[in-house]
Each structure stands twice: as structure tokens, then as C-alpha cells.
Amino acid sequence: MDEAVAEFLRSLALEKNASELTVKSYREDLLQVIGFFAERYPGQRLTPDQVTSRHLRAFTVWLHEQEYAKTTIARRIAAVRTWFKFLCRQGSVSANPAEGLRAPRQDKKLPHFLSVKALEQLLQAPPADNPFGLRDRAMLEILYSAGLRVSELTGLNLADLDLDAGVATIRGKGKKERIAFLGSAALKALNTWLRARDVVLAERIGIAGKTPDAVFLNKNATRLTSRSVGRLLEKYLAQAGLDPRTSPHTLRHSFATHLLDNGADIRSVQELLGHSSLATTQVYTHVTTQRLKDSYDKAHPRAKKARSG
């Protein structure tokens, strides 16, 4: 069973060009399935070709009993389906026992985003009188200006930047490349940080051992991590008195929502976000439509009567 998972993960990484994060997620999901089988059926030592739909239904029932979130259950089921599809193609199993598995119906949740005013407060929160405050200003400006995922931000290298053109080359999910635009405020903050970065490196290059490629560095002059970005954001949210539900991804949601609010074409927003499917981008049209509806209901004297009658 372990070898079947390992072979699948190798295929994901080498043939499908999946990111490290994607491979890690699949590994965690499938190891939980294997762990469940070992605990629930200790005497059977199941192999992939012995797994039936009954075994997999027992696993999904157990996930519900453990009160996992619907999104987590759906991800586990999707991982199992993909794994068995691979095993079928390889000829390791003759039929796919995950074929009939159904993921739980997801609650429709609109993405959380910040208003323009709240974003301005957040972007001003990092101090402008020390190098790492300047780094954090540039970091937040770029997350919002370019609509980046936090992993895309921390993965940025100096070679990815074209400051004259005001663009950056981004390597997104599945290692797909796209061009991200840096607005004037983001460019100004980035240039200020890059000058401060040189000072940081001059003081700390002995710690790092060599000149790093990463745009955003920590105090040891090595690449800033996604987790560190999250912690820094929490600090600035508290400092600015803003919604603590806000995450680095909220700035990406805000980027898309504000573009659509101001008349951007949804196909353009899809390209800028790096979404492979337009359906993924369309959730933001629901956000803007809901806001329009709320404004209409609040402002039109006969709106509520029209709805009830």
C-alpha cells in the first residue's frame, strides 16, 4: 500500500509537474486513508486491489464521525479518487472502487475581502523607519497589487522582477508561469525595500553564507516563509484594529473583488489570478452582485415590497 502511494506521488511530481505543496497534501490525505485501513481492518493487511467501495465508504463515514470540515472531507475523497484512477491506468487494480464516492455538498461561502479604506489602513501599518518595516510594506503592497498567493510572494526571486516594466514573473500552481503587474505604490515600496535589503545583506551576509536570490528575506538573510508572512499580517491587523479573520489570501480576494467592482473584465481577472478555470474566478462576481443587491435593498423605497409581493 505504501509503495503504491509512493509511486503515485512520484508520478505527480515528475510527470504532472505538481508543486511540492500539492504532493505534500496528497501524501497527507492518502497516508490517513492507509492509517484508517490498518486500524479498522488490522488482520486484513489490505492491498490496493483488495480495497472495495465498502472500505472507502467506511472511511468517509469515519471522517464525518470525526467532525472534519466538509472541505477537508471533499479533499480526502478527491485524493482517493485520483489515486485509484492512477492505479487503474497502471494496471495495479482492475476497477476503481472510488468511482461512486460522493463528496459532501459544500456550503456556499463568499470570499472574505477588505474594503479599500481598510486596505489603506493595513498597508500603512508597518513602520517606515526600519528595514524590516519597509520589507513588510512592500510585501503587503505586492500581495494586493498583484493578487499573489502567499507562496508566490515568498517564492519571488530578484531575477523574476522587471522593475522598469513594472512586472514580475510568477510561478503559480502546477508551476505555470504568468505575468503580474505591479502598481505604482507597490513599485515604490518594492524599490525602497530593495535598497534596505542591500543594507541588511551588507550587515548579515556572514550569517547567510552567500547572496540569496529571494526578494523577501528574514532577519537571518534567508528566504521569508509563508508562515512568517501570516504571523506578520496578524500583527499588523491587530495594530490597525482590522478584522482578525483576514489572511494573506484575503488580499488576493480583495484584489479580484476591487478589480471587478471597478469594471475589469472577468476574463482579464482570471488571467491575472492565474486561474485555469473561469468558474473559479466567478465566485468574485457573486461578491459584487451581492453588494449591489444589498445597496439596492437599502436604497430603493419599494425594493423589499417588490420582493415579498
FENTAZI-V144793 format. One line per field, one symbol per residue. ss: DSSP state (@ for helix, = for strand, . for the rest). psi: psi as a letter, one per 20 degrees, with the letter a starting at -180 (. if undefined). Layout:
ss=???
psi=???
//
This chain:
ss=.@@@@@@@@@@@@@.....@@@@@@@@@@@@@@@@@@@@@.......@@@..@@@@@@@@@@@@@....@@@@@@@@@@@@@@@@@@@@@.........................@@@@@@@@.......@@@@@@@@@@@@@@@@...@@@@@..=@@@==....=====.@@@.=====..@@@@@@@@@@@@@@@@@@@@@@@@@.....=..=.....=..@@@@@@@@@@@@@@@.......@@@@@@@@@@@@@@....@@@@@@@@....@@@@.@@@@@@@@@@@@@@@@@...@@@@@@.
psi=gghhgggghggggghikqrhggggggggghhhgghgghghmhihmprhiiprhgghhhghghgghikqqhhgghggghggggghgghghijhqhqoiigjppqqpqpopqpprqrgghgggghigqqjjqghghghgggggggghikqqhhhghipqhiipnhhikrqppobqjkpqrppporhgggghghgghghhhgghhhjhhghhrpqhqgoqaijkrpqrhhhggggggghgghikroiiprhhhhgggggghghhjjqphhghgghikphphhhhihhhhghghhggggghhhphjghhhhh.
//
